[in-house]
């Protein structure tokens, strides 16, 4: 009987440990909108979140001649269903771009973008080293809940780069970098330093699928360099994969069913009458 109870306890503990990661984090559907290199976003990592079209349009206007961001009507999202998250790495090593997966992760009150580096500069010059990425996040998480509340934050970091994490609270009217980086926060876009490599023109291309590419061009002042390109392959893969949430529900259900079966076995074993053993003289 003691062995049965000990085995039952170990099994319950194992099921609890198995279900804990599935219950601790929830996925949020994300989609690439724009990526590239832009020195006007600052020298240090910074995160910005736009919950309304008015806030996003105001940010675009603040960039002036360096504005390469598409109008909200030209993006593959709508503010009634999504929000926009902009992560800027700041001064990087160069020769690489940021890319996002199809889902962000909501753990507690923090939503974290799933970012990775890939080689190449997204169409920018080889000397470009200010990578940024603009990602839309669904307002509804994989479990069906609306996660966009003032108490929550959105964070991101450049993979493999220390001190690159930046966060912003959804309850603030203005976006700020994470507390660890507040001492060296990037300046406002209008006062950001210009690139060391001047170019005469800047191009911005945004693509969700190869068949719906929408190119546009702007001409900033000759002293600035701003190039932003959305990758067709990355955007298509982000939009083609749905948010994953069914696996966690299956694991939890299977664990509960197994737990109920084991409890029934233990109860039946405890109620079974002991057989008397007759000794033969």
N, C-alpha and C positions, 0 to 999 in steps of 0.2 A: 504493500500500500504506500509506503514511504517513497519507494522508487517511482511509483506511478505519479505521485504528487510532485516529486522533484523534476521528473521529465516534463510534466505539464507546465511547471513554472518556467523551465528553460525555453519551452516552445512559445509560451506567451511573450517572454522577453524578446525572443528572436523576431516574432511577428511585429512587436511594437517598434523595434529598431528598423525593420524593413519598411514600415509604414510611415515613419517619422519624416524622411526626406520628401516623400510624395505629398505629405500634408503641410510641410513647412514652406514650400515655394509653389507659386502659380505662374504659369506662362502668360505673356501678353503679346498679342500679335503685333509685329513691327514690319515696316516697309521702308526701304531706301528711297529717299526723294532726291538728294543731291549730295555730292561729295567732291572734294578737290583740295585746293590750297589757296589760302587767303590770309596774308599777313595782317590785314586790318582787324582781324578778330582777336589779336593780342599775342604777346610773347609767352604767356603762361596758360596752362589748361583751364578751360572755363566751360560751364554748362549753361545753356539757356533753354527755357521751355516757353512755348507759345500756345496758350489755350484758346485764344480767339483770333479771328482774322484781323481785327483792328490792331492788336498788339504786334502781330507778325508784320503787317504793312508798315507800322511805325518803325520797326527795326530795319526793314529794307530801306526806308527813306533815310535813316540815320547813316547808312553807309555811303551815301552820296555817289561819287563817280566809281567807287569800288564795288558797287552793288552788282552781284552776279546771281542773286537768288531769284527764283521764278516767282511770278505772281501766284497768289493762292488759287486763282481760278485755273492755273495751268499745272497744278500738282495733282497727283493721283491719291487724293484724300479729301475729306471734308471735315470741318471743325466741329460739326454736330456729332460726328462719330469718332473722331481722332483728335489727338493733340500732336504738336511738333516738338521734337527735342533736337537741339543743336549742340554738338560737342566739338570743341576746337582744341586740338592738341597743343597748339602754340609752336614754338621753335623746336623742330624735330631734326633728326639726322639727315633727312632728305631721301629721295628715291623710293618712297613708298606711300601707299594710300590706306585709308581706313575703310573697312567694309563691315556690314552688320548681318547677323543671321535673321531668320524669320520670326524669332521670338525674343522678347526681353523677359527678365525674371523678376517677379514680385515676391519679395521675402519680407514679411512684416510690413513696415511702412516705407520700404525702399524698393523702387523699381530700377533695375540695373540693365543697361544696354549690353548686348552681346556683340562686342567689337573685336575685330582681328585686323592685323596688318597684312597687306599683300604687296608684292613688288610692283613697281611702276608708279608714275606720278599722275595718273588719271588725265593725261593729255597736257599737263603743265610742263614747263621747262624742267630739265634734269636737275636744276639747282633749287627747285621748289621744296620748301621744308616747313610749311605751315598747314598740315593736313586738318581738314574738318569734315564732318559728316552730319547731314540733316536727315532725321528719321521720324516717321510718323508712328505713333503708338495708339492702338485701339483703346477707346475709353472703357471697353468691357473686357475683363480678363477671361481666361479659358474656363473658369468655373462659373461664368455668367454674371459675376458681380461687377458693379461699377467701382473701379478702384481710384478714380481721380477725385481726391478729397484734399482739402488744405493741409491735413496732417501728414501727407505723404510727400516723398521726395523722389527725384529722378537723378541717378548717378551714372557715370561712365568713367572708364579709364583706358589708357592706351596699353594694350597687352605687352607685358614684359618691361614696362617703363615705370620705375619707381617715382613716387610723388606726382603721378599724372591723373589721379582721381579728382573729379570735380562733381559737385552735387548742387541741386537747387530745389528749394521747397516749393510745392505747388500752391502754398498759401501766401507767398510773397508776391508783391506787385512787380518787382524787378528781379531779374535773375542774377545770381552771384555764384562765385566758385565755392568749393567746399571750404570749411573752416580752416583746414590745414594749409590752404593756399591763400587765405585772405590777406596775409602780409605782403604777398607779391601778386596781387590780382592784376589782371590785364587792364589796360586803359580802355576808355570808351572807343567804339569803332571810329569816331570822327577824329580822334587824336592818336590813333595807332601808328607805329612807324611804317614807313614805306619800304618796299622790297629793295634789296641791293641790286637786283637785276631789272632794269627798266624795260618795258615793252610798250609798244604803241597801242595794242588792242588787247581785249580780254574776251574770252568766249565762255558761254555757259550752256551746257547741254544736259537735259534731264530726260531719262528714259526709263519707263517701267517695263515695257516689252519692246523687242526690236521693231515691231511694226507700228509703234505709236511714238516714235522719237519726235521731240519738239525742240529744234534748235533755236537759239536766240543769241544775239550778240549785243554787247555794250562796248563803248569806247571810253575808258577812264583816261585820266591825265597821263602824259608820258612818263611821269615819275613813279607810277605805281604798277605793280604786276599782280593780276588777279585772274586765276584760272580755276574753273569748277566744272567737273564733268561727272555725270552719273553713269555708272557702268550698266550696260544692257543685261549682261549675264547675271550680275549680282542682284539687280532689281527684279529680274524675272524670277530668279530662284527665291527671292524673299516673298514675292507675291504668290508664287505657285504653291508654297508649302503652308498648310493651315496650321493654326495654333494647336499644340499638342496638349491634351488634358485628359484623354480617355484612359491612358495607362495607369495614372495614379488612382483613378476611381476603381479600376479593375483590381488593383493590388489591395486596396482597402476592403473591397467587397469579399475577395477571396480570403483575406485574413480573418474577417469577422465570421465567415461561414466555417472556416477551419477551427476557430476558437470555440464556436458553439458546439461543433461535433465533439471536440475533446472534452468539454465540460460535461456533455451527456455521457460519454464513456466513463469518466471518473465517477459520476453519480451512480451509474448502474453497477460499477464495480464495488462501490462502497455499500450498496444495499444487498448484494448477493450474499445469502446465508452461507456460513462456513459448514463444510461437510465434516461430520465426525468420523474419525478413523478408529475402527475396531481392531483391537489387538487379538491375534490368535494365540491361545496358550500352547 
